[in-house]
Amino acid sequence: MSFQSLHFLLFVGVVFALNRHFLDRIETRKNILLVASYYFYMCWDWRYAGLLLVISAVNFVAGRSIEASRTERGKRRWLAFSLMASLGVLACFKYANFFIDGAERLIAALGFAPDGPLLQVLLPVGISFFTFQSLSYTLDIFRGRERATDSFRDFALFVAFFPTVLSGPITRAREFLPQLEQPLPDSRERVEEGLVLIVRGFVKKIAFADVLALHLVNPAFAAPADYSPLFLLVAVYGFTFQLYMDLSGYTDIARGVAKLLGFELPQNFDRPYRALSVSNFWQRWHISMSGFFRDYLYFGIGGSKRGNVYLNLYVTFIAIGCWHGAGWNFVVYGLIHGSCVCFERWRRGRREARGLPATPQGPVARLCAILLTLQIVALSRILFRAPDLDSAAAYVAAMLRPVSDFAPFTAVGVATLVVAVLLHYLPRHLFAQTARAYLRAPVVVQGGVLAGLVLALLAVSPGAASFIYFQF
């Protein structure tokens, strides 16, 4: 069920209407949302709906058992069961092909050839997101931050809630489950805000992410040796903003649909390319994912209080890299970001020891910090976009050792990148003012603006491309 399809729009419309009709009948409303969520997931791949159900059941049982255990040993056993089952399934589906390919290369290096094609495992869509979302529940119960729910139906809905199941935001149970028990007051303003978010998300995806991919990113990464270093460099910045527009666009749609249904989801982005450091970037980028690794991995292995803080940071960022994909390019991606964060922490400590401010002061210093951080983030994206480490190295080599001066820039591609950059750095209040002006306008004007925007999106749309993070 593509988000850019009539099927999705009709689906959301039907679920919204049913949800509104049964707003005062909480149990019926929950049943409708659960059925709708599983229907939505099965439209992507019906074979893995059972996997979604199993992950939910494992963590529901583990959560209740952790809370019921009277000994610390018993709690740890049930937590270990939850971790091994959930992470084992994730590793099996997400990293099996990596080890299979490695085994195939090893066999070939030893002079043997496999008798037949080796097994390739199909990755269930959204598995990283719903696995981590369900794990956060059992980990919070173990730490005493969450009470176990008595309703498997409610927990299953929390894990499978269709706006978040594919690409987040990774929502904590303490944020979502109370909204099932005590629904937020019905609000016309929330519905209007939801519509604005949905429209903004589609604009980001169709008018920016997909256009940048078509005109800059895909050609450059398909055959980097065919293009000039300038075109390859611009394509790197193009991918940097494509990725942001793609994932933040999905998040806007997810949060908007949730608002239509009466739920509030956490914010997932805070102008990440305005970050003053790589550390600050991870406080602004994919906040729900980076927050998960911070709270449950970094703090879990000691953080800055136990063990070596730099080793703990490296472990966390390598895990973040590997979460994005099974490949050495993602390991190196994590190492680069981990090294930057470790250096920044060391430098911040040195400055504070000398009585100097930890962050850049003054507009020039702040601008330089933003530009430096953007370069590190953008260039490391080559590892993120390339299919493997060799392809990333080939891309960098083409940038450094030019063999072509071919630079097929298009007016649409360059203009889209320029507008994306400008929108990212414009003051936030301008967007809030525009949204308020739209919501205050007469219904006829709102409908006309919306119709014109839809027609414009259809005109510039290069086709229904899947969201990038669906592969994770």
C-alpha positions as CSV (number, residue, x, y, z in Angstrom):
1,M,0.0,0.0,0.0
2,S,2.0,2.9,-1.3
3,F,1.6,6.2,0.7
4,Q,1.2,8.0,-2.7
5,S,-1.6,5.7,-3.7
6,L,-5.4,6.2,-3.8
7,H,-5.6,3.0,-1.8
8,F,-3.8,4.6,1.2
9,L,-5.9,7.8,1.0
10,L,-9.1,5.7,1.0
11,F,-7.9,3.5,3.8
12,V,-7.0,6.5,6.0
13,G,-10.4,8.1,5.2
14,V,-12.3,5.0,6.2
15,V,-10.3,4.5,9.4
16,F,-10.8,8.1,10.3
17,A,-14.6,7.9,9.7
18,L,-14.9,4.8,11.8
19,N,-12.7,6.1,14.5
20,R,-14.8,9.3,14.8
21,H,-18.0,7.3,14.8
22,F,-17.0,5.1,17.7
23,L,-15.0,7.8,19.6
24,D,-17.1,7.3,22.7
25,R,-16.9,3.5,22.6
26,I,-13.3,3.0,23.5
27,E,-13.1,-0.8,23.2
28,T,-14.7,-0.8,19.8
29,R,-12.4,1.9,18.7
30,K,-9.3,-0.1,19.8
31,N,-10.6,-3.1,17.9
32,I,-11.0,-1.1,14.7
33,L,-7.6,0.4,15.0
34,L,-6.0,-3.0,15.6
35,V,-7.7,-4.6,12.6
36,A,-6.8,-1.6,10.5
37,S,-3.2,-1.8,11.6
38,Y,-2.8,-5.4,10.7
39,Y,-4.6,-4.9,7.4
40,F,-2.2,-2.1,6.6
41,Y,0.9,-4.2,7.4
42,M,-0.5,-7.2,5.5
43,C,-0.9,-5.0,2.4
44,W,2.9,-4.7,2.4
45,D,3.6,-8.4,3.0
46,W,0.9,-10.7,4.5
47,R,3.5,-13.4,5.2
48,Y,5.1,-11.4,8.0
49,A,2.0,-10.4,9.9
50,G,2.6,-13.5,12.0
51,L,6.0,-12.3,12.9
52,L,4.6,-9.0,14.1
53,L,2.1,-10.9,16.2
54,V,4.9,-13.1,17.7
55,I,7.1,-10.2,18.6
56,S,4.1,-8.6,20.3
57,A,3.2,-11.8,22.2
58,V,6.8,-12.4,23.4
59,N,7.3,-8.9,24.8
60,F,3.8,-8.8,26.3
61,V,4.4,-12.1,28.2
62,A,8.0,-11.0,29.2
63,G,6.7,-7.6,30.5
64,R,4.0,-9.2,32.7
65,S,6.5,-11.8,33.9
66,I,9.2,-9.2,34.7
67,E,6.7,-7.2,36.8
68,A,5.4,-10.4,38.5
69,S,8.8,-11.8,39.4
70,R,9.8,-11.4,43.0
71,T,13.5,-11.8,42.6
72,E,16.1,-9.8,40.5
73,R,17.2,-13.1,39.0
74,G,13.8,-13.9,37.8
75,K,13.4,-10.4,36.2
76,R,16.7,-10.7,34.5
77,R,15.8,-14.1,33.1
78,W,12.6,-12.8,31.5
79,L,14.4,-9.7,30.2
80,A,17.0,-12.0,28.6
81,F,14.2,-14.1,27.0
82,S,12.7,-10.9,25.5
83,L,16.1,-9.6,24.3
84,M,17.2,-13.0,22.8
85,A,13.9,-13.6,21.1
86,S,13.4,-10.1,19.7
87,L,17.0,-9.4,18.7
88,G,17.5,-13.0,17.5
89,V,14.6,-12.6,15.1
90,L,15.9,-9.2,14.0
91,A,19.4,-10.6,13.5
92,C,18.1,-13.6,11.6
93,F,16.2,-11.5,9.1
94,K,18.4,-8.4,8.9
95,Y,21.9,-9.8,9.0
96,A,21.5,-13.3,7.6
97,N,22.3,-12.2,4.0
98,F,25.4,-10.4,5.2
99,F,26.8,-13.6,6.8
100,I,25.6,-15.8,3.8
101,D,27.4,-13.5,1.4
102,G,30.5,-13.6,3.6
103,A,30.4,-17.4,3.7
104,E,30.1,-17.5,-0.1
105,R,33.1,-15.3,-0.6
106,L,35.1,-17.4,1.9
107,I,34.2,-20.6,0.1
108,A,35.3,-19.0,-3.2
109,A,38.6,-17.8,-1.7
110,L,39.4,-21.3,-0.6
111,G,39.0,-22.5,-4.2
112,F,35.6,-24.1,-3.8
113,A,32.3,-23.3,-5.5
114,P,28.9,-23.7,-3.8
115,D,26.8,-26.4,-5.5
116,G,23.8,-24.1,-5.9
117,P,22.6,-20.7,-5.1
118,L,22.7,-19.8,-1.4
119,L,19.6,-18.9,0.5
120,Q,18.6,-15.2,0.5
121,V,16.4,-14.0,3.3
122,L,13.7,-11.4,2.6
123,L,13.7,-8.5,5.1
124,P,10.2,-7.8,6.6
125,V,9.3,-4.2,6.2
126,G,9.6,-2.1,9.4
127,I,11.1,-5.0,11.5
128,S,13.7,-2.7,13.1
129,F,11.1,-0.2,14.2
130,F,8.5,-2.5,15.7
131,T,11.1,-4.7,17.3
132,F,12.7,-1.7,19.1
133,Q,9.3,-0.3,20.0
134,S,8.2,-3.5,21.7
135,L,11.6,-3.9,23.4
136,S,11.4,-0.5,24.9
137,Y,8.4,-1.7,26.8
138,T,10.0,-4.6,28.5
139,L,13.2,-2.6,29.2
140,D,11.2,0.1,30.8
141,I,9.3,-2.4,33.0
142,F,12.6,-4.0,34.0
143,R,13.9,-0.5,35.0
144,G,10.7,0.3,36.9
145,R,9.7,3.1,34.6
146,E,6.6,1.4,33.2
147,R,3.8,-0.8,34.5
148,A,2.8,-3.9,32.5
149,T,-0.5,-3.7,30.7
150,D,-3.1,-6.4,31.3
151,S,-4.5,-6.1,27.8
152,F,-2.7,-7.9,25.0
153,R,-5.0,-6.2,22.5
154,D,-3.8,-2.8,23.7
155,F,-0.1,-3.8,23.6
156,A,-0.5,-5.4,20.1
157,L,-2.1,-2.1,18.9
158,F,0.8,-0.2,20.4
159,V,3.4,-2.3,18.5
160,A,1.4,-2.5,15.2
161,F,-0.1,1.0,15.1
162,F,-0.1,1.6,11.4
163,P,1.2,5.2,11.2
164,T,4.4,4.1,13.0
165,V,4.9,0.4,12.2
166,L,7.0,1.0,9.1
167,S,9.4,3.8,9.9
168,G,8.6,5.2,13.4
169,P,8.8,7.4,15.2
170,I,9.8,4.8,17.8
171,T,7.2,5.5,20.4
172,R,7.5,4.5,24.1
173,A,4.7,2.6,25.7
174,R,4.4,5.2,28.4
175,E,3.7,7.8,25.7
176,F,1.1,5.7,23.8
177,L,-0.7,3.3,26.1
178,P,-2.2,6.0,28.4
179,Q,-3.8,7.6,25.3
180,L,-5.6,4.3,24.7
181,E,-6.9,4.2,28.3
182,Q,-7.9,7.9,28.4
183,P,-8.3,9.2,24.9
184,L,-7.3,12.8,24.3
185,P,-10.3,15.2,24.1
186,D,-11.8,15.5,20.7
187,S,-10.4,18.6,19.0
188,R,-11.0,20.2,15.7
189,E,-7.6,21.9,16.0
190,R,-5.9,18.6,16.3
191,V,-7.5,17.4,13.1
192,E,-6.6,20.5,11.3
193,E,-3.0,20.3,12.5
194,G,-3.0,16.7,11.4
195,L,-4.0,17.6,7.9
196,V,-1.3,20.3,7.7
197,L,1.3,17.8,8.8
198,I,0.1,15.2,6.2
199,V,0.2,17.8,3.4
200,R,3.7,19.0,4.5
201,G,4.9,15.4,4.6
202,F,3.7,14.7,1.0
203,V,5.3,17.9,-0.2
204,K,8.6,16.9,1.4
205,K,8.5,13.5,-0.1
206,I,7.2,14.2,-3.6
207,A,8.3,17.7,-4.4
208,F,11.8,17.4,-2.8
209,A,13.0,13.9,-1.9
210,D,11.8,12.2,-5.1
211,V,12.9,15.1,-7.4
212,L,16.4,15.2,-5.8
213,A,16.7,11.5,-6.3
214,L,15.7,11.6,-9.9
215,H,17.8,14.6,-11.0
216,L,20.9,14.3,-8.9
217,V,21.3,11.4,-6.5
218,N,20.4,8.3,-8.5
219,P,22.5,9.1,-11.6
220,A,25.6,10.1,-9.6
221,F,25.6,7.0,-7.4
222,A,24.7,4.6,-10.3
223,A,27.9,5.5,-12.3
224,P,30.1,8.0,-10.4
225,A,33.0,7.5,-12.9
226,D,30.8,9.1,-15.6
227,Y,30.4,12.4,-13.9
228,S,32.5,15.4,-12.9
229,P,33.6,15.9,-9.2
230,L,31.4,19.0,-9.0
231,F,28.3,17.0,-10.0
232,L,29.2,14.2,-7.6
233,L,29.7,16.7,-4.7
234,V,26.4,18.4,-5.4
235,A,24.8,14.9,-5.5
236,V,26.2,14.2,-2.0
237,Y,24.4,17.4,-0.7
238,G,21.4,16.3,-2.8
239,F,21.3,13.0,-1.0
240,T,21.8,14.7,2.4
241,F,18.6,16.7,1.9
242,Q,16.8,13.9,0.1
243,L,17.2,11.7,3.1
244,Y,16.0,14.4,5.4
245,M,13.0,15.3,3.3
246,D,12.2,11.6,2.8
247,L,12.3,10.5,6.5
248,S,11.0,13.7,8.0
249,G,8.2,13.6,5.4
250,Y,7.2,10.1,6.4
251,T,7.3,11.3,10.1
252,D,5.0,14.2,9.3
253,I,2.5,11.9,7.6
254,A,2.6,9.5,10.5
255,R,2.2,12.2,13.1
256,G,-0.6,13.8,11.0
257,V,-2.5,10.6,10.6
258,A,-2.2,9.9,14.3
259,K,-3.5,13.3,15.1
260,L,-6.5,12.6,12.9
261,L,-7.2,9.5,15.0
262,G,-6.7,11.4,18.3
263,F,-3.1,10.4,19.1
264,E,0.0,12.5,19.7
265,L,3.3,11.0,18.6
266,P,6.7,12.4,19.6
267,Q,8.6,14.8,17.4
268,N,11.4,13.1,15.5
269,F,13.4,16.0,13.9
270,D,14.6,19.4,15.0
271,R,16.3,21.1,12.0
272,P,19.3,18.6,12.1
273,Y,21.4,20.4,9.6
274,R,21.5,23.5,11.9
275,A,23.5,21.4,14.4
276,L,26.6,22.9,15.9
277,S,28.4,19.6,16.3
278,V,28.0,15.9,15.4
279,S,26.8,15.3,19.0
280,N,24.2,18.0,18.5
281,F,23.2,16.5,15.1
282,W,22.3,13.2,16.8
283,Q,20.1,15.2,19.3
284,R,18.2,16.6,16.3
285,W,18.2,13.7,13.8
286,H,15.7,10.8,14.1
287,I,15.3,11.7,17.7
288,S,13.2,8.6,18.6
289,M,15.9,6.2,17.2
290,S,18.9,8.0,18.6
291,G,17.1,8.3,22.0
292,F,16.5,4.6,22.0
293,F,20.2,3.8,21.6
294,R,21.1,6.5,24.2
295,D,18.7,5.3,26.8
296,Y,18.9,1.6,26.4
297,L,22.4,0.9,25.0
298,Y,24.7,3.8,25.9
299,F,23.3,4.2,29.5
300,G,22.9,0.4,29.8
301,I,26.6,-0.3,29.2
302,G,27.6,2.5,31.6
303,G,27.4,5.8,29.8
304,S,29.7,8.3,31.3
305,K,29.4,6.7,34.8
306,R,30.8,3.2,34.4
307,G,33.6,1.9,32.2
308,N,35.3,3.9,29.5
309,V,33.0,6.6,28.2
310,Y,34.8,6.7,24.8
311,L,34.5,2.9,24.4
312,N,30.8,3.1,25.3
313,L,30.3,5.8,22.7
314,Y,32.0,3.8,20.0
315,V,29.9,0.7,20.9
316,T,26.7,2.8,20.7
317,F,27.6,4.4,17.3
318,I,28.7,1.2,15.7
319,A,25.4,-0.3,16.8
320,I,23.6,2.7,15.2
321,G,25.5,2.1,12.0
322,C,24.7,-1.6,12.0
323,W,21.0,-0.9,12.8
324,H,20.8,0.9,9.4
325,G,22.1,-2.1,7.5
326,A,24.3,-5.2,7.3
327,G,27.5,-4.1,5.6
328,W,30.9,-2.8,6.4
329,N,29.9,0.6,5.0
330,F,27.5,1.0,7.9
331,V,30.2,-0.1,10.4
332,V,32.5,2.6,9.0
333,Y,29.6,5.1,9.1
334,G,29.2,4.4,12.8
335,L,32.9,4.6,13.4
336,I,33.1,8.0,11.8
337,H,30.3,9.5,13.8
338,G,31.5,7.8,17.0
339,S,35.0,9.2,16.5
340,C,33.6,12.7,16.0
341,V,31.4,12.5,19.1
342,C,34.4,11.2,21.2
343,F,36.6,14.0,19.9
344,E,34.0,16.6,20.7
345,R,33.5,15.2,24.2
346,W,37.3,15.3,24.8
347,R,37.6,18.8,23.4
348,R,34.6,20.0,25.4
349,G,36.2,18.7,28.6
350,R,39.5,20.4,27.8
351,R,37.7,23.7,27.2
352,E,35.6,23.5,30.3
353,A,38.7,22.7,32.4
354,R,40.3,26.0,31.1
355,G,37.1,27.9,31.9
356,L,36.2,28.4,28.2
357,P,32.6,28.0,26.9
358,A,31.8,24.4,25.7
359,T,29.9,25.6,22.6
360,P,30.8,28.2,19.9
361,Q,30.0,31.8,20.8
362,G,29.2,34.5,18.4
363,P,27.5,34.4,15.0
364,V,30.7,33.7,13.0
365,A,31.8,30.9,15.2
366,R,28.4,29.3,15.2
367,L,28.1,29.6,11.4
368,C,31.5,27.9,11.0
369,A,30.5,25.1,13.4
370,I,27.2,24.5,11.5
371,L,29.1,24.4,8.1
372,L,31.8,22.0,9.5
373,T,29.2,19.7,11.0
374,L,27.2,19.7,7.7
375,Q,30.3,18.7,5.8
376,I,31.0,15.8,8.1
377,V,27.4,14.6,8.0
378,A,27.0,15.0,4.2
379,L,30.3,13.3,3.3
380,S,29.6,10.4,5.6
381,R,26.3,9.9,3.8
382,I,28.3,8.4,0.9
383,L,28.7,5.3,3.1
384,F,25.0,5.4,3.8
385,R,23.9,5.7,0.2
386,A,26.4,3.4,-1.5
387,P,25.4,-0.3,-1.5
388,D,28.7,-1.4,0.0
389,L,32.2,-0.2,1.1
390,D,33.8,-0.8,-2.3
391,S,31.1,1.3,-4.0
392,A,31.6,4.1,-1.5
393,A,35.3,4.0,-2.1
394,A,34.8,4.2,-5.9
395,Y,32.5,7.2,-5.4
396,V,35.2,9.0,-3.3
397,A,37.9,8.1,-5.8
398,A,35.8,9.6,-8.7
399,M,35.5,12.8,-6.7
400,L,39.2,13.0,-6.1
401,R,40.6,11.6,-9.4
402,P,38.3,13.2,-12.1
403,V,38.1,11.2,-15.3
404,S,35.1,13.1,-16.7
405,D,33.8,16.7,-16.8
406,F,30.3,15.6,-17.5
407,A,27.9,17.5,-15.2
408,P,24.3,17.1,-16.4
409,F,22.7,19.6,-14.0
410,T,19.0,20.3,-14.6
411,A,17.2,23.5,-13.6
412,V,14.7,21.4,-11.7
413,G,17.3,19.5,-9.7
414,V,19.4,22.5,-8.8
415,A,16.4,24.7,-7.9
416,T,14.9,21.9,-5.7
417,L,18.2,21.6,-3.8
418,V,18.5,25.4,-3.3
419,V,14.9,25.7,-2.1
420,A,15.3,22.7,0.2
421,V,18.4,24.3,1.8
422,L,16.6,27.7,2.1
423,L,13.6,26.1,3.8
424,H,15.8,24.3,6.3
425,Y,17.5,27.4,7.4
426,L,14.6,29.9,7.4
427,P,13.3,30.9,10.9
428,R,10.9,28.4,12.3
429,H,8.2,30.9,13.1
430,L,7.6,31.6,9.4
431,F,6.2,28.1,8.9
432,A,4.0,28.4,12.0
433,Q,2.6,31.7,10.8
434,T,1.9,30.2,7.3
435,A,0.1,27.2,8.9
436,R,-2.0,29.5,11.2
437,A,-2.9,31.7,8.2
438,Y,-4.1,28.6,6.3
439,L,-6.1,27.3,9.2
440,R,-7.8,30.7,9.7
441,A,-8.8,31.0,6.0
442,P,-12.3,30.2,4.9
443,V,-13.0,26.6,4.0
444,V,-13.4,27.5,0.3
445,V,-9.9,29.0,0.3
446,Q,-8.4,26.1,2.2
447,G,-9.9,23.7,-0.4
448,G,-8.6,25.7,-3.3
449,V,-5.1,25.8,-1.9
450,L,-5.2,22.1,-1.2
451,A,-6.5,21.3,-4.7
452,G,-3.8,23.5,-6.2
453,L,-1.1,21.9,-4.2
454,V,-2.3,18.4,-5.1
455,L,-2.2,19.3,-8.8
456,A,1.3,20.8,-8.4
457,L,2.5,17.6,-6.7
458,L,1.1,15.5,-9.5
459,A,2.9,17.6,-12.0
460,V,6.3,17.4,-10.4
461,S,6.1,13.8,-9.2
462,P,8.6,11.5,-10.8
463,G,6.6,8.5,-9.7
464,A,5.6,6.7,-6.5
465,A,9.0,5.9,-4.9
466,S,9.2,4.0,-1.6
467,F,10.4,5.8,1.5
468,I,14.1,5.1,2.1
469,Y,13.8,4.0,5.7
470,F,11.3,1.2,4.8
471,Q,14.4,-0.9,4.1
472,F,15.5,-0.6,7.7
